[in-house]
Amino acid sequence: MILKSLPKLSLVFSSINNSRYLANATQRFISSRRTTTIITTPTSRVVKIRVKTPVPIRSMSTSPILPQTASEITAEDQVQQVKLLTSTDDHYGGVIVELDQPMDSTTFVSILRASIIHWKQLGKKGVWIKLPIHLVSLAEALVKEGFWYHHAEPKYLMLVYWIPESPNTIPPNATHRVGIGSFVMNEKHEVLVVRENSGLFQGTGVWKFPTGVVDQGEDIYVAAVREVKEETGVDSEFLEVLAFRQSHNSFFEKSDLFFLCMLRPLSSDIQMQNSEIEDAQWMPFVEYAAQPFIQKSDILKYMNDICLAKIDGRYSGYAPISTSSNFSEQQYYLYVNAGDLKRSNS
């Protein structure tokens, strides 16, 4: 009842003038109150946010307050129900939102703003919103609310937002692409080489090692074996990483890590990949190394020297050793100089 919110009165108002005074005093008291917006989260938690708009109240009658009149004047109990975006906490004080249900832009912005207020009250920092391709129409609304693109994949767009006024510490998008080159030599000292019918080497006549890009979630040694099989049809066994090279601005302003890998052939018959490969063959290593293009390239000449040193037993590369982590049950591979490590431990 509204009388519970008023100071206790010790007088009985029996005249019309007195009841008009009481009604006016009650109205002034209620109008001065502020509303509270109750935000309900998907987990049924209740979050209170103060709103500065005065509570609308009904005009009060000049007649004495009756029980039914008092029950109608419950302005301070009025609340506004607002939904929040479902989110999970990341490991760095931020939240991750994976949108799925379609909604119009106006409704989405209302829910988004309430969610940001809620996250700010919780002291959250970065906001990651994963926008699936079927909700791409909401991208413009997010950008207008201060979000920016972080990265894109075939089925989603990731946008981010920084809540506090402190410097933004959201990490940038992936900076490197990982590639491999496979040095495969048989017992005759013949190396497996290919000619490409696309890319930088198209039409040059240059013979080169099978190369490719490591897929997402794929280990380097697996990618090396896969690329050899895809391009030439030859089965092989991974031995070592012989060396690696880093370059910059190589692919859409990204840097590139290229790993030179040594593999042992398990078969010899060549079945060419016609979509990417113009030709493939086993070629004597000295003939491969004598190509004018390779002789003019410092990095390729170094790679050849490394391969020859490995063949002669004067060089040790890095073999993958399966390891575990304290933070995941997934297996990881540490590439180490296994020979020297074994001798050192013995």
N, C-alpha and C positions, 0 to 999 in steps of 0.2 A: 504494500500500500504506500501511496505517496506520502502519507503523514509520517511514516517511519523515517523519511529523509529530512523532515523539518525539525527545527528545535522544539523541544517539549513546551506545550502551552498550558498555563495554569488557569486560563480564563475560559468561560463558556460563552461563545458568540451566539446570541439569540436573536439579535436584530438584523435587519436586512443590510444596514450599513456595515455592521461588523462582519457579516459573511462576505460582502463584496470586498472588504479589505483583505480578508483571509485568502480569497480567491486570487486577488492581484498579487499578493505576496508569494503565493504558491507558484504563480506563473513566472514571476521574476526569478525565483529560485531555480526552477527547472530550466528556464531559458539560458541560464548562465552555465549549465553543465555542458561537458563535451561528450561526444559519443565515443564508443569503443567499437572498433571493427573486429569481429571475431573471424579469424582466418582458420579454416579447417583444412588440415593436410590429409593426404590419402590414408595416413595411418591414424586418423581421428585425433591427432593432437590439436590443441587449441592455442592459437597465437593471438595476443591482443596488440592492436596497433591504434594509438590515439589519433583521432581525426579532429581537426579544428572547426569543422562545420557545426553550428549550433543545432541542437536536437529540435526538429519541428514538433510543436505541440498544438493541441486543439484549443480553440478559444474556450475559456471557462465561463460557466454560467454565473450570474449574480445571485442565484439562489443558494441557500445553504448546501454544503457538500453532503451528498448522499453516498451510501456505500457503492452504488453502481457507478456514480460519477468518478469517485476516487479510483475505482478499478480500471477505468478507461485512461486515466492519466498516468501512464507508466512509461514515459519517454526515456528514462534512464535505462530501461530494460531493452530498448530497441537496439538491434544489432544488424550488421550487414554480413551475410555469409559469402566468403570468397574462397575459391579453390586455389591450391598451390600446385606447381609442377612437381611431379614425382622425381626425386633425385637420390643419388648415392654419393657418399663422401669419397674424395680421392685421398691420396696419401700426403698431400701437401696443403691441406687447409682449404681446399676448394670443393666444388660439387660437379657431378656429371649428370646431365639430363639426356635421356634417349627418348625423343618424341616418337609417337606412333599413331595416336588417334587424330583424325582430321578435325579441324576447327577453323572458324572464320578468323580473319586477321584481327578484328576488333576485340573479340573474346580472348584471343591468344595474348594480345598486348596487355589486357587488363590482368590476366593471370600472371603473365611474366613480371609485370611491375610489382605486384603483390609478393611474388616469390623472391624478387631481388631484395625488397624491404625485409622480408623474413630472413634471408641468408645474411644480410648485413647485420641484423640484430644478433645472429649467431656467431658473428665474427668471421664469416667465410670470405675467401679471397677471389680465386679464379672461378669462373663459371664456364663449363664446357657443354655446348648443346649440339647433340648429334642429330642432324636433320636428314631423315631418309628422303630418297628421291621423290616419293609420292607426296611429300609435304614441302616441296621446293618453293611453293607460293608464299611460305612464311619467311623466306630468307630476307626479303625487302623489309619486312616489319622488324626483324632482328637487327638489321644494319641500322635502321633509323633509331633504334633504342640504344645504340652505342656498341653493338657487337661487331666483330670483324672476322673475316675468313682466316682459318688456321690451315686447313688442308682439305682435300677432296679425294674421295675414292669412287669407284664405279657406282656404288649404291647409296652413298651418303655424302653430305657436306658438313664439316665440323666448323662451328663458329665459337668464339670465345669472348669473354667480358671480364674486366678487372674491377672489383667492387671498391676496395679501399683507395684512399688518396695517396698511398705510398707507391713507390716505383713498381711498375709491372714486372713480375718475375715469371710469367707464363713462358715455358720453353718454346722456341721456334719449331716450325715444321722440320721434318727429317732433312738433313743437310747433305747426305751422301747417297749415291747409288753404288751397289756392289757388283762388280763384274769378275769373271774368271777367264783364264786362258789355260788350255790343257795341253801339256807336253807329254805326248804318248810315243814311246819308242819301243820297237820290237828288238829281237835278238840280233837282227842283221844291221842294227844301227840305222834303221829307217824310221823316220818320224811321220806321224799321221798329219796330213795337211789338207786344207780346203781352199777353194776359191769361192768368194761370195758373189751372188748376183744382185745384191742390194747394199745400201749403205756406202760408207766412205771408200771401200775397196772395189766397188762395182766397176767393172770394165778396166781395171788396172792390170789384171793378169798376175797379181801378187798371190803367192801361196803363203798361207798363214796357219797358225794353230787354231783348232776349234775354240771359239769364244762364245760368251753369252752373259746374261744377267741373272743374278741369284734371285729366285722368287721370294715373295714374302713368306716368312716362316721356314725357309729352306736353309740348311747348313751349306757351307762353302764346299765341303768335300762331296756332298750329294749333288750339288749343282754341276760340279766339274764332270762327274760321271754321266749325269743326265744329258748335258750338252753334247758330249762325245757320241752318245748313243743316238740322240736326235739328229745330229748333223751327218753322221757317217754310218750309223748302224753297228758300230764296233762296241762290243762289251769291254769294260775296263775295270780296274781296281785302283782306288785312290791310294797314293803313297805319301806324298808330302806337299806342303806349301813351300815352294822354293824361294819366293820373294813376293813383295807387293809394292804397288805404286799408287801414290795419291796425286790427283790432278783436280783443277778447279774450273768452274764455269763450263763444264763439259756437256751438260744436258739440262736445258731450261734453268740455267743459273745454279744448278746443283754441282757439288763436288763428286768425284768419282774415286772409288777404291778398287784397284784391279789386282787380283791375286793370280800369280803364276803357279800352276799346280802340276805335279808330276804324277802320271798314272801308268799302270802296267796293263798292256793289252791282254784280254782274255779270249779274243777272237780276232780274225784278220779280214774276213770278208766285208767289203764295203757296200752299203746300201744307202745311197745318197738321199738327202732331204731336198727334193726338187724345189720346194717353195723358197728356200733361202740359199741353197748351195748350188753353184754352177758346176763344180767338179770336186773330186776328192781322190786322194791316192796316198800310198806309202812312198816316201821320197828319201833318198840318202841324206843324212843330216848335213853333210858338207855342201851338197847341192842346194839345200834349203838355205843355209847360212850365206851362200855366195850370191844370193839375189841382190841386185843393185839397190832396191828399196831398203832392204835390211841393212846393207852396208852403210847407207847414209843416215841411219837412225841410231843415235847413241844408246837409247834405252833398249832397243831390240838387240844390239850387239852385246850389251851387258847381260841380257837374258840368255843369249846363246852361250856366253862364257860360263854363266852359272850352270846351264844344262850340261855342258861338257865337263865341268868340274865335278858335277854330281855323278855323271857316268863313270868318271875316272876314280871315284871314291875320295875326292878331295874337298867335298862340300856336303854339309848336312843341312837339310831343311827342317820344316816343322810339321810333325804328324799330329793328328787329332787324338786327344785323350778325353774320354767321357768323364764328366764331373757332375756334381750335384751342387745345389745352392741352398742356403738357409731360408730363402724367401719363396721357393717354389719347388714342387716335386718334379718339374721338368728337367730333362738331362741337357747339359751344356757341354760344348767341346772346347777344350783349351788346346791351342796349337803350340807345341813345344818341340825343342830339339831333343827328340827322344833318345837318340844315341848318346849324346854327351851327358844327358841327365842320368841315363843308366850307368854309364862309366863313373860318373861323379858319386852316385849312391853306393856303388860297389867298392 
